[in-house]
Protein backbone atom coordinates (compact mmCIF):
# COMPACT_ATOMS: atom_id res chain seq x y z
CA UNK A 1 0.00 0.00 0.00
CA UNK A 2 1.20 3.48 -0.85
CA UNK A 3 2.98 5.29 1.98
CA UNK A 4 2.42 2.58 4.55
CA UNK A 5 4.81 0.20 6.23
CA UNK A 6 4.19 -3.52 6.10
CA UNK A 7 4.96 -5.40 9.27
CA UNK A 8 5.84 -8.95 8.38
CA UNK A 9 8.04 -9.92 11.28
CA UNK A 10 8.29 -12.86 13.57
CA UNK A 11 5.19 -11.90 15.51
CA UNK A 12 3.12 -11.44 12.40
CA UNK A 13 3.69 -14.77 10.69
CA UNK A 14 2.09 -17.13 13.15
CA UNK A 15 2.18 -20.91 12.97
CA UNK A 16 -0.25 -22.69 15.21
CA UNK A 17 1.67 -25.95 15.16
CA UNK A 18 3.87 -26.61 18.23
CA UNK A 19 7.02 -26.40 16.13
CA UNK A 20 7.99 -26.00 12.50
CA UNK A 21 8.83 -29.20 10.75
CA UNK A 22 12.47 -29.58 9.73
CA UNK A 23 13.39 -31.13 6.44
CA UNK A 24 15.97 -33.88 6.34
CA UNK A 25 17.59 -34.78 3.08
CA UNK A 26 18.62 -38.39 2.98
CA UNK A 27 21.37 -39.18 0.50
CA UNK A 28 21.52 -42.77 -0.70
CA UNK A 29 24.90 -44.07 -1.75
CA UNK A 30 24.59 -46.57 -4.53
CA UNK A 31 27.49 -49.00 -5.00
CA UNK A 32 28.33 -50.89 -8.13
CA UNK A 33 27.74 -54.60 -8.32
CA UNK A 34 30.83 -56.75 -8.64
CA UNK A 35 32.07 -57.03 -12.18
CA UNK A 36 30.48 -53.80 -13.46
CA UNK A 37 32.32 -50.66 -14.30
CA UNK A 38 32.45 -47.96 -11.68
CA UNK A 39 30.38 -44.92 -12.57
CA UNK A 40 30.19 -41.61 -10.80
CA UNK A 41 26.61 -40.49 -10.16
CA UNK A 42 26.39 -36.69 -10.15
CA UNK A 43 24.86 -35.21 -7.03
CA UNK A 44 21.78 -33.08 -7.57
CA UNK A 45 22.51 -29.37 -7.67
CA UNK A 46 20.92 -26.86 -5.33
CA UNK A 47 18.61 -25.69 -8.11
CA UNK A 48 17.15 -29.19 -8.37
CA UNK A 49 16.19 -29.40 -4.71
CA UNK A 50 12.87 -27.69 -4.16
CA UNK A 51 12.34 -28.44 -0.50
CA UNK A 52 10.83 -25.67 1.62
CA UNK A 53 12.83 -24.19 4.47
CA UNK A 54 9.79 -24.37 6.75
CA UNK A 55 6.35 -25.93 6.67
CA UNK A 56 3.29 -25.21 8.78
CA UNK A 57 -0.33 -26.21 9.06
CA UNK A 58 -3.14 -23.86 10.12
CA UNK A 59 -0.98 -21.00 8.92
CA UNK A 60 -1.84 -17.31 9.47
CA UNK A 61 -0.24 -14.25 7.87
CA UNK A 62 -1.33 -10.70 8.73
CA UNK A 63 -0.28 -7.37 7.24
CA UNK A 64 -0.61 -4.26 9.39
CA UNK A 65 0.33 -0.61 9.04
CA UNK A 66 0.54 1.78 11.97
CA UNK A 67 -1.20 -0.79 14.14
CA UNK A 68 -4.15 -1.21 11.78
CA UNK A 69 -4.83 -4.61 10.21
CA UNK A 70 -5.00 -4.44 6.41
CA UNK A 71 -5.57 -8.10 5.60
CA UNK A 72 -5.23 -11.54 7.12
CA UNK A 73 -4.53 -14.76 5.24
CA UNK A 74 -5.40 -18.20 6.60
CA UNK A 75 -4.21 -21.42 4.98
CA UNK A 76 -4.55 -25.10 5.74
CA UNK A 77 -0.86 -25.56 4.85
CA UNK A 78 2.03 -23.28 3.93
CA UNK A 79 5.58 -23.87 2.71
CA UNK A 80 8.18 -21.11 3.07
CA UNK A 81 11.12 -20.68 0.67
CA UNK A 82 13.54 -18.21 2.20
CA UNK A 83 15.79 -17.73 -0.83
CA UNK A 84 12.80 -16.72 -2.95
CA UNK A 85 11.02 -14.80 -0.16
CA UNK A 86 8.02 -16.92 -1.10
CA UNK A 87 5.16 -18.46 0.85
CA UNK A 88 3.21 -21.17 -0.99
CA UNK A 89 -0.12 -21.56 0.82
CA UNK A 90 -2.87 -24.11 0.16
CA UNK A 91 -6.63 -23.72 0.63
CA UNK A 92 -6.48 -20.05 1.44
CA UNK A 93 -8.88 -17.44 2.76
CA UNK A 94 -8.02 -13.72 2.90
CA UNK A 95 -10.07 -11.07 4.67
CA UNK A 96 -9.54 -7.41 3.71
CA UNK A 97 -10.16 -4.61 6.23
CA UNK A 98 -10.74 -0.88 5.93
CA UNK A 99 -8.95 1.82 7.91
CA UNK A 100 -11.37 1.32 10.81
CA UNK A 101 -10.69 -2.40 11.02
CA UNK A 102 -13.99 -3.41 9.43
CA UNK A 103 -13.96 -6.34 7.01
CA UNK A 104 -15.22 -5.42 3.54
CA UNK A 105 -14.35 -8.45 1.37
CA UNK A 106 -13.15 -12.05 1.52
CA UNK A 107 -11.10 -13.99 -1.02
CA UNK A 108 -10.88 -17.79 -1.17
CA UNK A 109 -8.79 -19.96 -3.51
CA UNK A 110 -7.11 -23.35 -3.77
CA UNK A 111 -3.61 -21.85 -3.64
CA UNK A 112 -1.90 -18.56 -2.85
CA UNK A 113 1.68 -17.51 -3.61
CA UNK A 114 2.82 -14.60 -1.44
CA UNK A 115 5.94 -12.56 -2.25
CA UNK A 116 7.16 -11.52 1.20
CA UNK A 117 9.19 -8.61 -0.19
CA UNK A 118 6.12 -6.86 -1.64
CA UNK A 119 3.19 -8.75 -0.08
CA UNK A 120 1.85 -9.25 -3.58
CA UNK A 121 -0.29 -12.36 -3.93
CA UNK A 122 -1.14 -14.70 -6.78
CA UNK A 123 -4.35 -16.67 -6.11
CA UNK A 124 -4.84 -19.81 -8.19
CA UNK A 125 -7.71 -22.26 -8.59
CA UNK A 126 -11.43 -21.65 -7.94
CA UNK A 127 -10.83 -18.06 -6.92
CA UNK A 128 -13.80 -16.18 -5.45
CA UNK A 129 -14.09 -12.72 -3.94
CA UNK A 130 -17.23 -11.84 -1.97
CA UNK A 131 -17.85 -8.36 -0.56
CA UNK A 132 -19.89 -7.46 2.49
CA UNK A 133 -22.34 -5.71 0.12
CA UNK A 134 -23.00 -8.99 -1.71
CA UNK A 135 -20.92 -8.62 -4.88
CA UNK A 136 -19.38 -11.88 -6.13
CA UNK A 137 -16.35 -12.23 -8.40
CA UNK A 138 -15.21 -15.60 -9.81
CA UNK A 139 -12.12 -16.53 -11.85
CA UNK A 140 -9.37 -19.15 -12.19
CA UNK A 141 -6.52 -16.86 -11.13
CA UNK A 142 -5.83 -13.31 -10.04
CA UNK A 143 -3.11 -11.08 -8.63
CA UNK A 144 -3.35 -8.83 -5.58
CA UNK A 145 -0.99 -5.86 -6.03
CA UNK A 146 -0.37 -4.70 -2.49
CA UNK A 147 1.24 -1.33 -3.27
CA UNK A 148 -1.72 -0.11 -5.33
CA UNK A 149 -4.39 -2.12 -3.48
CA UNK A 150 -5.65 -3.54 -6.77
CA UNK A 151 -6.98 -6.91 -7.91
CA UNK A 152 -6.08 -7.78 -11.50
CA UNK A 153 -6.69 -10.84 -13.67
CA UNK A 154 -6.13 -11.78 -17.28
CA UNK A 155 -8.27 -14.90 -16.91
CA UNK A 156 -12.00 -15.11 -17.59
CA UNK A 157 -13.87 -13.21 -14.87
CA UNK A 158 -17.51 -13.25 -13.82
CA UNK A 159 -18.91 -10.53 -11.56
CA UNK A 160 -22.41 -10.82 -10.08
CA UNK A 161 -24.27 -8.03 -8.30
CA UNK A 162 -27.89 -8.72 -7.41
CA UNK A 163 -29.33 -10.05 -10.68
CA UNK A 164 -26.70 -8.40 -12.90
CA UNK A 165 -23.90 -10.51 -14.39
CA UNK A 166 -20.83 -9.12 -16.18
CA UNK A 167 -18.14 -11.31 -17.78
CA UNK A 168 -14.93 -10.66 -19.68
CA UNK A 169 -11.13 -10.50 -19.62
CA UNK A 170 -8.59 -7.94 -18.43
CA UNK A 171 -10.09 -7.34 -14.99
CA UNK A 172 -8.94 -4.62 -12.60
CA UNK A 173 -10.65 -3.57 -9.38
CA UNK A 174 -10.30 -2.34 -5.84
CA UNK A 175 -10.73 -5.16 -3.30
CA UNK A 176 -14.30 -4.19 -2.40
CA UNK A 177 -15.31 -4.44 -6.10
CA UNK A 178 -16.95 -1.00 -6.08
CA UNK A 179 -15.07 0.17 -9.16
CA UNK A 180 -13.97 -2.44 -11.68
CA UNK A 181 -12.94 -2.54 -15.33
CA UNK A 182 -13.08 -5.32 -17.92
CA UNK A 183 -11.06 -4.69 -21.08
CA UNK A 184 -11.93 -7.48 -23.53
CA UNK A 185 -14.89 -9.60 -24.64
CA UNK A 186 -17.17 -7.87 -22.15
CA UNK A 187 -20.73 -9.15 -21.89
CA UNK A 188 -23.41 -7.98 -19.51
CA UNK A 189 -26.77 -9.31 -18.43
CA UNK A 190 -28.32 -6.35 -16.67
CA UNK A 191 -31.61 -6.90 -14.87
CA UNK A 192 -31.14 -4.17 -12.30
CA UNK A 193 -29.88 -0.57 -12.41
CA UNK A 194 -26.14 -0.47 -11.85
CA UNK A 195 -24.99 1.80 -9.05
CA UNK A 196 -23.12 4.91 -10.05
CA UNK A 197 -19.36 4.72 -10.38
CA UNK A 198 -19.17 1.16 -11.75
CA UNK A 199 -17.25 0.71 -14.98
CA UNK A 200 -18.15 -2.16 -17.25
C-alpha positions as CSV (number, residue, x, y, z in Angstrom):
1,X,0.0,0.0,0.0
2,X,1.2,3.5,-0.8
3,X,3.0,5.3,2.0
4,X,2.4,2.6,4.5
5,X,4.8,0.2,6.2
6,X,4.2,-3.5,6.1
7,X,5.0,-5.4,9.3
8,X,5.8,-8.9,8.4
9,X,8.0,-9.9,11.3
10,X,8.3,-12.9,13.6
11,X,5.2,-11.9,15.5
12,X,3.1,-11.4,12.4
13,X,3.7,-14.8,10.7
14,X,2.1,-17.1,13.2
15,X,2.2,-20.9,13.0
16,X,-0.2,-22.7,15.2
17,X,1.7,-26.0,15.2
18,X,3.9,-26.6,18.2
19,X,7.0,-26.4,16.1
20,X,8.0,-26.0,12.5
21,X,8.8,-29.2,10.7
22,X,12.5,-29.6,9.7
23,X,13.4,-31.1,6.4
24,X,16.0,-33.9,6.3
25,X,17.6,-34.8,3.1
26,X,18.6,-38.4,3.0
27,X,21.4,-39.2,0.5
28,X,21.5,-42.8,-0.7
29,X,24.9,-44.1,-1.8
30,X,24.6,-46.6,-4.5
31,X,27.5,-49.0,-5.0
32,X,28.3,-50.9,-8.1
33,X,27.7,-54.6,-8.3
34,X,30.8,-56.8,-8.6
35,X,32.1,-57.0,-12.2
36,X,30.5,-53.8,-13.5
37,X,32.3,-50.7,-14.3
38,X,32.4,-48.0,-11.7
39,X,30.4,-44.9,-12.6
40,X,30.2,-41.6,-10.8
41,X,26.6,-40.5,-10.2
42,X,26.4,-36.7,-10.2
43,X,24.9,-35.2,-7.0
44,X,21.8,-33.1,-7.6
45,X,22.5,-29.4,-7.7
46,X,20.9,-26.9,-5.3
47,X,18.6,-25.7,-8.1
48,X,17.2,-29.2,-8.4
49,X,16.2,-29.4,-4.7
50,X,12.9,-27.7,-4.2
51,X,12.3,-28.4,-0.5
52,X,10.8,-25.7,1.6
53,X,12.8,-24.2,4.5
54,X,9.8,-24.4,6.8
55,X,6.4,-25.9,6.7
56,X,3.3,-25.2,8.8
57,X,-0.3,-26.2,9.1
58,X,-3.1,-23.9,10.1
59,X,-1.0,-21.0,8.9
60,X,-1.8,-17.3,9.5
61,X,-0.2,-14.3,7.9
62,X,-1.3,-10.7,8.7
63,X,-0.3,-7.4,7.2
64,X,-0.6,-4.3,9.4
65,X,0.3,-0.6,9.0
66,X,0.5,1.8,12.0
67,X,-1.2,-0.8,14.1
68,X,-4.2,-1.2,11.8
69,X,-4.8,-4.6,10.2
70,X,-5.0,-4.4,6.4
71,X,-5.6,-8.1,5.6
72,X,-5.2,-11.5,7.1
73,X,-4.5,-14.8,5.2
74,X,-5.4,-18.2,6.6
75,X,-4.2,-21.4,5.0
76,X,-4.5,-25.1,5.7
77,X,-0.9,-25.6,4.8
78,X,2.0,-23.3,3.9
79,X,5.6,-23.9,2.7
80,X,8.2,-21.1,3.1
81,X,11.1,-20.7,0.7
82,X,13.5,-18.2,2.2
83,X,15.8,-17.7,-0.8
84,X,12.8,-16.7,-2.9
85,X,11.0,-14.8,-0.2
86,X,8.0,-16.9,-1.1
87,X,5.2,-18.5,0.8
88,X,3.2,-21.2,-1.0
89,X,-0.1,-21.6,0.8
90,X,-2.9,-24.1,0.2
91,X,-6.6,-23.7,0.6
92,X,-6.5,-20.0,1.4
93,X,-8.9,-17.4,2.8
94,X,-8.0,-13.7,2.9
95,X,-10.1,-11.1,4.7
96,X,-9.5,-7.4,3.7
97,X,-10.2,-4.6,6.2
98,X,-10.7,-0.9,5.9
99,X,-8.9,1.8,7.9
100,X,-11.4,1.3,10.8
101,X,-10.7,-2.4,11.0
102,X,-14.0,-3.4,9.4
103,X,-14.0,-6.3,7.0
104,X,-15.2,-5.4,3.5
105,X,-14.3,-8.4,1.4
106,X,-13.2,-12.1,1.5
107,X,-11.1,-14.0,-1.0
108,X,-10.9,-17.8,-1.2
109,X,-8.8,-20.0,-3.5
110,X,-7.1,-23.3,-3.8
111,X,-3.6,-21.9,-3.6
112,X,-1.9,-18.6,-2.8
113,X,1.7,-17.5,-3.6
114,X,2.8,-14.6,-1.4
115,X,5.9,-12.6,-2.2
116,X,7.2,-11.5,1.2
117,X,9.2,-8.6,-0.2
118,X,6.1,-6.9,-1.6
119,X,3.2,-8.8,-0.1
120,X,1.8,-9.3,-3.6
121,X,-0.3,-12.4,-3.9
122,X,-1.1,-14.7,-6.8
123,X,-4.4,-16.7,-6.1
124,X,-4.8,-19.8,-8.2
125,X,-7.7,-22.3,-8.6
126,X,-11.4,-21.7,-7.9
127,X,-10.8,-18.1,-6.9
128,X,-13.8,-16.2,-5.5
129,X,-14.1,-12.7,-3.9
130,X,-17.2,-11.8,-2.0
131,X,-17.8,-8.4,-0.6
132,X,-19.9,-7.5,2.5
133,X,-22.3,-5.7,0.1
134,X,-23.0,-9.0,-1.7
135,X,-20.9,-8.6,-4.9
136,X,-19.4,-11.9,-6.1
137,X,-16.3,-12.2,-8.4
138,X,-15.2,-15.6,-9.8
139,X,-12.1,-16.5,-11.8
140,X,-9.4,-19.1,-12.2
141,X,-6.5,-16.9,-11.1
142,X,-5.8,-13.3,-10.0
143,X,-3.1,-11.1,-8.6
144,X,-3.4,-8.8,-5.6
145,X,-1.0,-5.9,-6.0
146,X,-0.4,-4.7,-2.5
147,X,1.2,-1.3,-3.3
148,X,-1.7,-0.1,-5.3
149,X,-4.4,-2.1,-3.5
150,X,-5.6,-3.5,-6.8
151,X,-7.0,-6.9,-7.9
152,X,-6.1,-7.8,-11.5
153,X,-6.7,-10.8,-13.7
154,X,-6.1,-11.8,-17.3
155,X,-8.3,-14.9,-16.9
156,X,-12.0,-15.1,-17.6
157,X,-13.9,-13.2,-14.9
158,X,-17.5,-13.3,-13.8
159,X,-18.9,-10.5,-11.6
160,X,-22.4,-10.8,-10.1
161,X,-24.3,-8.0,-8.3
162,X,-27.9,-8.7,-7.4
163,X,-29.3,-10.0,-10.7
164,X,-26.7,-8.4,-12.9
165,X,-23.9,-10.5,-14.4
166,X,-20.8,-9.1,-16.2
167,X,-18.1,-11.3,-17.8
168,X,-14.9,-10.7,-19.7
169,X,-11.1,-10.5,-19.6
170,X,-8.6,-7.9,-18.4
171,X,-10.1,-7.3,-15.0
172,X,-8.9,-4.6,-12.6
173,X,-10.6,-3.6,-9.4
174,X,-10.3,-2.3,-5.8
175,X,-10.7,-5.2,-3.3
176,X,-14.3,-4.2,-2.4
177,X,-15.3,-4.4,-6.1
178,X,-17.0,-1.0,-6.1
179,X,-15.1,0.2,-9.2
180,X,-14.0,-2.4,-11.7
181,X,-12.9,-2.5,-15.3
182,X,-13.1,-5.3,-17.9
183,X,-11.1,-4.7,-21.1
184,X,-11.9,-7.5,-23.5
185,X,-14.9,-9.6,-24.6
186,X,-17.2,-7.9,-22.2
187,X,-20.7,-9.2,-21.9
188,X,-23.4,-8.0,-19.5
189,X,-26.8,-9.3,-18.4
190,X,-28.3,-6.3,-16.7
191,X,-31.6,-6.9,-14.9
192,X,-31.1,-4.2,-12.3
193,X,-29.9,-0.6,-12.4
194,X,-26.1,-0.5,-11.8
195,X,-25.0,1.8,-9.0
196,X,-23.1,4.9,-10.1
197,X,-19.4,4.7,-10.4
198,X,-19.2,1.2,-11.7
199,X,-17.2,0.7,-15.0
200,X,-18.2,-2.2,-17.3
